[in-house]
Amino acid sequence: MRIGFDFDNTIVCYDQAITLLAEDLFELPEGVPRTKLGLRDYLRSEGREPEWTAFQGELYGPGMRYAQPFEGALTAMHQLVAQGHDLVIISHRSRRPYSGPPHDLHAAARSWVADRLQALGLFSTVGDEDCVYFLETRDQKLEMINRLECGIFVDDLPEVLDAASFPSGTSRILFDPAYVKRVCEESGPIRITSWIQLPEMLSSQ
């Protein structure tokens, strides 16, 4: 079947990128956690909210050089391909940051995909059909999931999977490695906490 994946915080883990980029850009006190929430809370407490907004533009632009695939993601995706599945990326992110230098965030993401995934034989274009879609809005993302007739879609955001316009024929899988996202256990998406669970789940069906 065709399996669609979100990109940011589903395929890409930013933990290392946040730590390294924060060290590049700020002189942080020793006690500030080098994490997303730690950096955000520190900058806000110092009245530096604009710097936090600009940091996110740097993170999803040039800072992607520090980002890594989630543990097990590459192995799992190769296993899915070996099982005969067709993999696509369907993501929504703004093309330009809301603050700071006007980096092309779609180009940065495509460069990361080329270096970290396509170089390993994943998400390669077949004929005229693209396997990687970066869209500006959530509605465009949902429309693309429907148009590509994904049998499964994997996302880290419950609000995407629970959207009224999410395709009824697409199975929903929530990637929640920390097991902190709120979902309805009866009618909500299937939850996985590790990439390796996905090929195991499909091979048993």
N, C-alpha and C positions, 0 to 999 in steps of 0.2 A: 504494500500500500504506500501511499504518499504520506510522509510524516513531516509536519512543519514544526519549526523551532523559532521561538523568540531568540533574540541575540543578547542584549545587555542583561547581565545577571541571571542568564539561563545557560548560554554557552560560555560567555565571558565572565570570569571572576575578577573583580577590581580590587580585591583586598591588598595585594602587593602593590598595585599601581597607586592606590591612594597613599600608602605609606611612603613610597619612594618619591612621588610627586610632591607630597606635602613637605618632605625634607628639602626638595629642590626649591620650592617657592616661598617657604615661610621659615622664620626662626622661632620654633615652638618651644615653650618651656618644657622642661624635662617631664613634668607630671601629666602633660596632655597626651591622651591615648592617640596613637597614630592610626586611627580608624575613621571611617566616614562620619559616624556620630560624634566621636571625640573631637574631630576637627571642626565639624559644623557647630557644635555646642560652644567650643572655645571661641571661634570667630564671632559668633552671635553675642556671646557674653562680653566681648570686647567692642561691640558696636561696629563690627566689620562684615555685616551681612553682604554688601556688594562683593567683597573678596571671596566669600563662599560661593556666590552665584558664578563669578568668573572662574573659580577653581573647577567647577563642574564642566565648563566649556573646555578648559585645558585637559581635564581627565578624559573626556570623550573625544578629544581631538589629538594633539601631540602626545598626551599622556598614555594613549593606548599602547605605546611601545613597551610599557611596563606590564600591561594586562596579560593574563594567562587564561587558557581554557580551564574550566572546572576540572577537578581531579576525576579521572575516569571518563571524561567526555570523548576524547579522541578514540580510546579503545571501544567505547560503547557505539560510537557512530560507525566505526569500521565493522563492528559486529552486525549492526543494522543493515549496512550495505550488503554484507555477506549473506544475510537472511533474505535479500532480494528487495528491500525497501528502497523507495525513492525519497531522498532527503532534500528539503528546501528550508531556507531561512526567510522568515517574514517578520520584519521588525519595524517599529515606529520610533523615530527620534528626530528632533528638529535638525534642519540642515545647518543652521548657524546657531551659535551660542546666544543666550539671552543677554549676556554681558561679556565684556572682554574682547580680545581679538576675534575677528570674524572667521574662525577656522571652518573649513568644510567638514562637518562631522560625518556626513555620508561617505565622503572620500576616505576619511580616516578609518571608518569601519570597513569599507571595502578593501583597503590596503591590509588591514589586520586579517581579514578573511583570506586574502590571497597568500599572505605569508604563513599563517598559522593553520589554515585548513586546506585551501586549494592546492598548496604545495605538497600536501600529503595525499592528494587524490580525492578529497572530499568537496562536495558542492561545486563540482566542475560543470560548466555549461554544456548541455547536450544539444547539439544542433543549434537551432535558433531560440531554444527555450532556456531562460535564465533560471538559476537555482537560488539566487540571492536577491532579496527585495528589501530596500530601505525606504520607508514611506514616512510622510510628515505627520500623519494623524492616526489615531486609533481606529477611526471609522474606515480609513483607507486600508489599514492592516486587516480588519475584519472582512472587508470586501475581498481582499486578495486571498485570505484563507478559504473563503467560499469559492472564488473563481478557480483556484487551483485544486479544489475538491480534495482537501487534505482529509485523510482518514483519521488522523490523530494530530493534535496540536499541543505542544509543550510550552508552557509559559510560567514565569515566576509571579505573575500578577493575577490574583483572583478576579479583579475587576475586568480584565480582558476575557477570561474564561467564562465569567458569569454575565457578560454583556447580553442584552436582549437580542442583539443582532448577530450573536455568535452562531455559526452554522449548525443547525440541528443534527446534521448527519456526521459531524466531526466529533470524535471522542476527545475529551478534555483531560489533560494531565498537568497538574500543578507541580512545578519543581520548587521544593521548599526545604533546602538542606538544613536549615536551623529549626524546622518544624514549629514555625511561629505564625504562619498565615492562618487567618480565620476562614473556614469554609463550612458549609452545611454538609455534615457527614453523610446524610441520606441522598441529597440531590446534587451535591457539589462534585467537583472533578476528583479523579483519582490523584492521590498525593504520592510523590516519590521524594526521597531525601538524598538519593545518590544516583548518578548517571547510570551506574552499572545495573540498576534495577530495571531500566527500560528494555534492553534486549532480553533479559531474563524473563520479563513479563510477557513479551510478545512471543518468545520461543515456546512458552508453555500453553499458548492459546491454540 
